[in-house]
Amino acid sequence: MKCRQVEFPNLTTRRLRQCQALLSEKISVANRRFSLKSILIFPFAGIWQQLEKMYNRPDFENNLRYWTNRTYFDNILTDIYDGQI
């Protein structure tokens, strides 16, 4: 398998080029069978790790309510909540 990711696919000045890096290879196993073995492993942080990092930030709770303490301007829409529906 090869990577099919295209960087900046909406850019009109570049030709679409796929990454084409090898992701896995076929290896033989018993009785003429094949299996795919990963070559590249893309690490990622799980949801629990991400939440733990977020909650452990200093002043996390205050930052959640930061938008409620912002300054308001007359006749200037600075946020989606400034207008009337």
C-alpha positions in Angstrom: 0.0 0.0 0.0 1.1 3.5 -0.7 0.0 6.8 0.8 -2.5 8.7 -1.3 -2.5 12.0 0.6 -2.3 15.1 -1.5 -0.9 18.2 0.2 -2.9 21.4 -0.7 -5.3 19.7 -3.1 -7.3 22.9 -3.8 -4.2 24.8 -5.0 -4.5 25.6 -8.7 -0.9 26.5 -9.2 0.5 23.1 -8.3 -0.1 19.8 -9.9 -1.7 17.2 -7.7 1.0 15.0 -6.4 0.3 12.1 -4.1 2.7 11.3 -1.3 3.3 7.7 -2.5 5.3 6.7 0.6 5.1 3.0 1.3 2.7 2.2 4.2 2.8 -1.6 4.3 4.3 -4.5 2.6 3.1 -8.0 1.7 4.7 -10.8 3.7 4.2 -14.4 3.2 2.8 -16.6 6.0 2.0 -20.3 6.2 0.3 -22.1 3.3 0.9 -19.6 0.6 -1.0 -16.9 2.4 0.0 -13.3 2.6 -0.4 -10.7 5.3 0.2 -6.9 5.3 2.9 -5.6 7.6 3.0 -1.9 8.5 6.1 0.0 7.5 5.2 3.5 8.7 3.4 3.9 12.0 1.7 7.3 12.5 1.5 7.9 16.2 -1.4 9.8 17.6 -2.5 10.8 21.1 -5.7 9.2 22.3 -8.7 11.2 23.5 -7.9 10.5 27.2 -4.4 11.9 26.8 -5.7 15.0 25.0 -8.4 15.6 27.6 -5.9 15.1 30.5 -3.4 17.6 28.9 -6.2 20.1 28.4 -7.6 19.9 32.0 -4.1 20.1 33.5 -3.4 23.4 31.9 -3.1 26.3 34.4 -6.4 28.4 34.6 -8.3 25.9 32.5 -11.6 26.6 34.1 -11.1 30.3 33.8 -10.3 30.0 30.1 -13.6 28.1 29.6 -15.5 31.2 30.7 -13.1 33.7 29.1 -15.6 34.6 26.4 -18.2 35.7 28.9 -15.9 38.5 30.3 -15.0 40.1 27.0 -15.6 43.7 26.1 -18.6 44.7 24.0 -18.6 47.4 21.3 -21.7 49.3 20.0 -22.6 48.5 16.4 -19.6 46.2 15.9 -20.1 42.5 15.5 -17.0 40.7 16.8 -18.6 37.4 17.6 -21.5 35.2 16.4 -23.3 35.9 19.7 -23.3 39.7 19.1 -26.0 39.7 16.5 -29.7 39.0 16.7 -31.2 36.0 15.0 
